[in-house]
Amino acid sequence: MKRIGVLTSGGDAPGMNAAIRAVVRQAAMLGLEVIGVRRGYAGLIQGEFLPLGPRDVANILQRGGNGPPHRPQPGFHDPGGTGEGLPKAD
């Protein structure tokens, strides 16, 4: 099965929940597995992943924001930091 990840960097962004829902629903129709990343870039580095399916995003439009506030992740400013989370995603 093919897999895609959904990552947001946080902050208020009108329409972000609708975009997340659309990605998850379309991926399900195409037979793709969707993995969400908690806490933005910090969650990517620390391997904080969760599976997302249509039921997980069914009422997302009524929720405000797109999760807890995310802070900039210093590791992504270092050339080696961007690849830290990739082995954890396998």
Residue pairs with C-beta under 8 A, 6 or more apart in sequence:
1 31
1 32
1 33
2 31
2 32
2 33
3 32
3 33
3 34
3 35
4 23
4 27
4 32
4 33
4 34
4 35
5 34
5 35
5 36
5 37
5 49
5 89
6 20
6 23
6 24
6 34
6 35
6 36
6 37
6 52
7 36
7 37
7 40
7 41
7 43
7 44
8 16
8 20
8 40
8 66
8 67
8 70
9 40
9 41
9 70
10 40
10 66
10 67
10 68
10 69
10 70
10 71
11 69
11 70
12 65
13 66
16 66
17 60
17 61
17 63
17 66
18 60
18 61
20 36
20 52
20 57
20 60
20 66
21 57
21 60
21 61
23 34
24 34
24 52
24 53
24 54
24 56
24 57
25 54
25 57
27 33
27 34
28 34
28 53
28 54
33 51
34 51
34 52
34 53
35 49
35 50
35 51
35 52
35 89
36 49
36 50
36 51
36 52
36 56
37 43
37 44
37 48
37 49
38 48
38 49
38 50
38 67
39 46
39 48
39 67
39 68
39 70
40 70
40 71
40 73
41 70
41 72
41 73
41 75
41 76
42 48
42 70
42 71
42 73
43 49
44 73
44 85
44 89
45 73
45 75
45 76
45 81
45 84
45 85
46 85
46 88
47 85
47 88
47 89
49 88
49 89
73 81
74 81
75 81
75 82
75 84
76 82
